[in-house]
Amino acid sequence: MKLQERVTLFQNRLEQVIAQSGLNRSKFATSISVDRSTLSQLLSVDNVRLPRADTIASIAEVHQISIDWLLGLTQQGALATQMVEEAFDVNDFADTIFDKHLQWHREATGYKVRYVPTTLPDLLKTEAVAEYEFNRYGSGKVNQSVRDNQLLLLQQRHPGSELETCTTIQSLQLFANGQGIWKDLGIAERKAQLQRMIELNKELYPGFRWYLFDGKETYSSSFTVFGPLRATLFIGNLYAVVNSIEHIRKLTARFDDLIRMAIVHPHEIQTTLEGLMNDCQ
């Protein structure tokens, strides 16, 4: 990892520590024995240096986190542990995952996000498709899902956002033909969704890159890798949050394997979507 990347990662984690402490910046600075201006410098976008060793040690000691976690040498730390515990809180999970995912997308700005959706990429979904999916699976979170998708789209339009997504070509074919889980979704709604994907793919490329692989040749469950920060795995109605660097690397490698096996690449996706639109029935 380059120095500037490590500085940015340190700043992101320091922001998490500050938020977790419940202190304002002035009081947080006092707690680690630095003045407010020093803390502001550490968090400045213009900063290109890591803090002194004694400052790092003070942050770790006072706020009970590991130095390795602060410096990005491991994903295991007090905050990471808490995050995993929250993610597996089944009772509250459905109410919090939307906001958490948006937060993780924002924290990953400047890094590449790799995304294998369960069906279609969330940020491209129309309101009708989002409602159809949530009514079908009975989650009762339609408005939250629509809002979340809109905010994901806004995030992708933000400078510095980079998102790669991989889906099977069969998932798009089933959607266009109204088969499988889409058999009760009308042709008008499916055509509107295809048109939206055509328009947004054109608008967001190359920051958004969509690959299609052959589902008859390989399988992948749904997961998202937020740069080097964390990854999430979708397991039914649960998300598993992965913080281990080694596991994040393995998921990144798996995503790269899907790209290597892709039969439709980002510069070809527009033609594929237009063909599906013409064949939609």
C-alpha positions as CSV (number, residue, x, y, z in Angstrom):
1,M,0.0,0.0,0.0
2,K,1.3,3.4,-1.0
3,L,1.9,6.0,1.7
4,Q,-0.9,8.3,0.6
5,E,-3.3,5.3,0.6
6,R,-2.3,4.4,4.1
7,V,-2.7,8.1,5.3
8,T,-6.2,8.1,3.8
9,L,-7.0,4.8,5.4
10,F,-5.7,6.1,8.8
11,Q,-7.9,9.2,8.4
12,N,-11.0,7.1,7.7
13,R,-10.3,5.0,10.8
14,L,-9.6,8.0,13.0
15,E,-12.9,9.4,11.9
16,Q,-14.5,6.2,13.0
17,V,-12.8,6.3,16.4
18,I,-13.9,9.9,16.9
19,A,-17.5,9.1,16.0
20,Q,-17.5,6.0,18.3
21,S,-16.1,8.0,21.2
22,G,-19.1,10.4,21.2
23,L,-16.7,13.3,21.8
24,N,-16.5,16.5,19.7
25,R,-13.2,17.1,18.0
26,S,-11.9,19.5,20.6
27,K,-12.6,17.1,23.5
28,F,-11.2,14.1,21.4
29,A,-8.0,16.1,20.8
30,T,-7.7,16.7,24.5
31,S,-8.2,13.0,25.3
32,I,-5.2,12.0,23.2
33,S,-3.0,14.9,24.4
34,V,-2.9,17.0,21.2
35,D,-4.5,20.4,20.4
36,R,-7.4,20.9,18.1
37,S,-5.3,22.3,15.3
38,T,-3.1,19.2,15.3
39,L,-6.1,16.9,15.1
40,S,-7.5,19.0,12.2
41,Q,-4.2,18.7,10.4
42,L,-4.2,14.9,10.8
43,L,-7.7,14.8,9.2
44,S,-7.0,17.3,6.5
45,V,-7.3,16.2,2.8
46,D,-4.0,18.0,2.2
47,N,-2.2,15.9,4.8
48,V,0.4,13.5,3.3
49,R,2.0,12.2,6.5
50,L,1.1,9.8,9.3
51,P,1.2,11.2,12.8
52,R,4.0,10.7,15.3
53,A,4.4,7.3,17.0
54,D,3.4,8.7,20.4
55,T,0.2,10.2,19.0
56,I,-0.8,6.9,17.4
57,A,0.0,5.1,20.6
58,S,-2.1,7.6,22.6
59,I,-5.1,7.1,20.3
60,A,-4.8,3.3,20.6
61,E,-4.4,3.3,24.4
62,V,-7.1,5.8,25.3
63,H,-9.7,4.5,22.9
64,Q,-8.9,0.8,23.2
65,I,-8.1,0.0,19.6
66,S,-5.1,-1.7,18.0
67,I,-2.3,0.3,16.4
68,D,-2.2,-2.2,13.6
69,W,-5.9,-1.5,12.9
70,L,-5.3,2.2,12.9
71,L,-2.5,1.9,10.4
72,G,-4.4,-0.5,8.1
73,L,-2.1,-3.5,8.9
74,T,-5.1,-5.5,10.0
75,Q,-8.9,-5.3,9.9
76,Q,-9.2,-6.6,13.4
77,G,-9.8,-4.0,16.1
78,A,-12.4,-2.9,18.6
79,L,-14.5,-1.1,16.0
80,A,-14.3,-3.9,13.5
81,T,-15.4,-6.4,16.1
82,Q,-18.4,-4.3,17.1
83,M,-19.3,-3.9,13.4
84,V,-19.5,-7.7,13.0
85,E,-21.6,-8.1,16.1
86,E,-24.1,-5.5,14.8
87,A,-24.2,-7.1,11.4
88,F,-25.3,-10.4,12.9
89,D,-28.0,-8.8,15.1
90,V,-30.9,-10.4,13.2
91,N,-33.6,-8.4,14.9
92,D,-32.2,-5.0,14.1
93,F,-30.3,-5.9,10.9
94,A,-33.0,-5.1,8.4
95,D,-33.4,-1.6,9.9
96,T,-29.7,-0.7,9.8
97,I,-28.2,-2.4,6.8
98,F,-29.3,0.3,4.3
99,D,-27.6,3.1,6.2
100,K,-24.5,1.0,6.9
101,H,-24.1,0.1,3.2
102,L,-24.3,3.7,2.2
103,Q,-21.8,4.6,4.9
104,W,-19.4,1.9,3.6
105,H,-19.8,3.2,0.0
106,R,-18.9,6.7,1.2
107,E,-15.9,5.5,3.2
108,A,-14.7,3.6,0.1
109,T,-14.6,6.8,-2.1
110,G,-11.3,6.8,-3.9
111,Y,-11.1,3.0,-3.8
112,K,-12.6,0.5,-6.3
113,V,-15.8,-1.1,-5.1
114,R,-16.5,-4.6,-6.5
115,Y,-20.1,-5.8,-6.5
116,V,-21.9,-9.0,-7.3
117,P,-25.7,-8.3,-6.9
118,T,-28.3,-10.9,-6.1
119,T,-30.5,-9.8,-9.1
120,L,-29.8,-6.4,-10.8
121,P,-27.4,-3.7,-9.7
122,D,-29.3,-1.8,-7.0
123,L,-28.3,1.7,-8.1
124,L,-29.9,1.0,-11.6
125,K,-33.3,-0.2,-10.3
126,T,-36.5,1.6,-11.1
127,E,-38.9,2.2,-8.2
128,A,-41.3,-0.3,-9.7
129,V,-38.7,-3.1,-9.7
130,A,-37.5,-2.3,-6.2
131,E,-41.1,-2.4,-5.0
132,Y,-41.7,-5.7,-6.9
133,E,-38.7,-7.4,-5.3
134,F,-39.6,-6.2,-1.8
135,N,-43.3,-7.1,-2.1
136,R,-42.2,-10.6,-3.4
137,Y,-39.9,-11.3,-0.5
138,G,-42.1,-9.6,2.1
139,S,-39.5,-7.4,3.8
140,G,-41.9,-4.4,4.1
141,K,-39.0,-2.0,3.5
142,V,-40.0,-0.6,0.1
143,N,-39.6,3.1,0.8
144,Q,-36.2,2.5,2.4
145,S,-35.0,0.4,-0.5
146,V,-36.0,3.0,-3.0
147,R,-34.3,5.7,-1.0
148,D,-31.2,3.6,-0.6
149,N,-31.0,2.9,-4.4
150,Q,-31.4,6.6,-5.1
151,L,-28.6,7.5,-2.7
152,L,-26.3,4.8,-4.1
153,L,-26.8,6.4,-7.5
154,L,-26.0,9.8,-6.1
155,Q,-22.9,8.3,-4.5
156,Q,-21.8,6.8,-7.9
157,R,-22.2,10.2,-9.5
158,H,-19.7,11.7,-7.0
159,P,-16.2,12.3,-8.4
160,G,-13.8,9.6,-7.3
161,S,-16.4,6.8,-7.1
162,E,-15.5,3.7,-9.0
163,L,-17.8,0.6,-9.1
164,E,-17.4,-2.7,-11.0
165,T,-20.2,-5.1,-11.0
166,C,-20.6,-8.7,-12.3
167,T,-23.8,-10.5,-13.0
168,T,-24.8,-13.5,-15.1
169,I,-26.1,-12.9,-18.6
170,Q,-28.9,-15.4,-17.7
171,S,-30.1,-13.0,-15.0
172,L,-30.7,-10.3,-17.6
173,Q,-32.3,-12.7,-20.1
174,L,-34.7,-14.0,-17.5
175,F,-35.6,-10.5,-16.5
176,A,-36.2,-9.3,-20.1
177,N,-38.3,-12.4,-20.8
178,G,-40.3,-12.2,-17.6
179,Q,-39.2,-15.6,-16.4
180,G,-38.2,-17.0,-13.0
181,I,-38.7,-14.5,-10.2
182,W,-39.8,-11.9,-12.7
183,K,-42.8,-13.8,-14.1
184,D,-45.3,-11.5,-12.4
185,L,-43.7,-8.3,-13.4
186,G,-45.4,-6.7,-16.4
187,I,-43.7,-6.0,-19.7
188,A,-44.1,-2.3,-19.3
189,E,-42.2,-2.3,-16.0
190,R,-39.5,-4.5,-17.5
191,K,-39.0,-2.3,-20.5
192,A,-38.8,0.8,-18.3
193,Q,-36.1,-1.0,-16.2
194,L,-34.1,-1.9,-19.3
195,Q,-34.4,1.6,-20.6
196,R,-33.2,3.0,-17.3
197,M,-30.2,0.6,-17.3
198,I,-29.3,1.7,-20.8
199,E,-29.5,5.4,-19.9
200,L,-27.6,5.1,-16.6
201,N,-25.0,2.8,-17.9
202,K,-24.2,5.3,-20.6
203,E,-24.2,8.2,-18.1
204,L,-22.0,6.5,-15.5
205,Y,-19.4,4.7,-17.7
206,P,-16.5,4.5,-17.2
207,G,-16.8,5.0,-13.4
208,F,-19.4,2.3,-13.4
209,R,-18.3,-0.9,-15.3
210,W,-20.7,-3.8,-15.8
211,Y,-19.5,-7.3,-16.7
212,L,-21.6,-10.3,-17.6
213,F,-20.4,-13.9,-17.1
214,D,-22.0,-17.2,-18.1
215,G,-23.9,-18.7,-15.1
216,K,-23.7,-22.1,-16.7
217,E,-19.9,-22.0,-16.4
218,T,-19.5,-20.6,-12.9
219,Y,-21.5,-19.5,-9.9
220,S,-21.2,-16.7,-7.4
221,S,-23.1,-15.6,-4.4
222,S,-23.8,-12.0,-3.8
223,F,-21.0,-9.9,-2.2
224,T,-19.5,-6.5,-2.2
225,V,-15.8,-5.5,-1.6
226,F,-15.3,-2.0,-0.4
227,G,-11.7,-1.5,-1.5
228,P,-9.3,-2.7,1.2
229,L,-11.7,-1.6,4.0
230,R,-14.2,-4.5,4.3
231,A,-16.4,-6.8,2.4
232,T,-20.0,-8.0,2.8
233,L,-21.6,-11.3,1.9
234,F,-25.3,-11.7,1.3
235,I,-26.7,-14.8,3.0
236,G,-30.5,-14.9,2.6
237,N,-31.8,-12.1,4.9
238,L,-28.4,-11.6,6.6
239,Y,-25.2,-9.8,5.7
240,A,-21.9,-11.2,6.9
241,V,-19.3,-8.4,7.3
242,V,-15.7,-9.5,6.5
243,N,-12.9,-7.5,8.1
244,S,-9.9,-9.8,7.7
245,I,-7.4,-8.5,5.1
246,E,-6.8,-12.1,3.9
247,H,-10.5,-12.7,3.4
248,I,-10.9,-9.4,1.6
249,R,-8.1,-10.3,-0.7
250,K,-9.7,-13.7,-1.5
251,L,-13.0,-12.1,-2.3
252,T,-11.2,-9.5,-4.5
253,A,-9.4,-12.4,-6.3
254,R,-12.8,-14.2,-6.8
255,F,-14.3,-11.0,-8.3
256,D,-11.3,-10.7,-10.6
257,D,-11.8,-14.3,-11.7
258,L,-15.4,-13.4,-12.7
259,I,-14.1,-10.5,-14.8
260,R,-11.6,-12.9,-16.5
261,M,-14.5,-15.2,-17.3
262,A,-16.8,-12.4,-18.6
263,I,-18.4,-12.9,-22.0
264,V,-19.8,-9.4,-22.1
265,H,-17.5,-6.5,-21.2
266,P,-18.4,-2.9,-20.1
267,H,-17.9,-1.5,-23.6
268,E,-20.3,-4.1,-25.0
269,I,-23.0,-3.9,-22.3
270,Q,-24.9,-1.1,-24.0
271,T,-25.4,-3.2,-27.2
272,T,-26.5,-6.2,-25.0
273,L,-29.1,-4.2,-23.1
274,E,-30.5,-2.7,-26.3
275,G,-30.8,-6.2,-27.8
276,L,-32.7,-7.4,-24.7
277,M,-34.9,-4.4,-24.9
278,N,-35.8,-5.3,-28.5
279,D,-36.5,-8.9,-27.6
280,C,-38.4,-8.1,-24.4
281,Q,-41.7,-10.0,-24.2
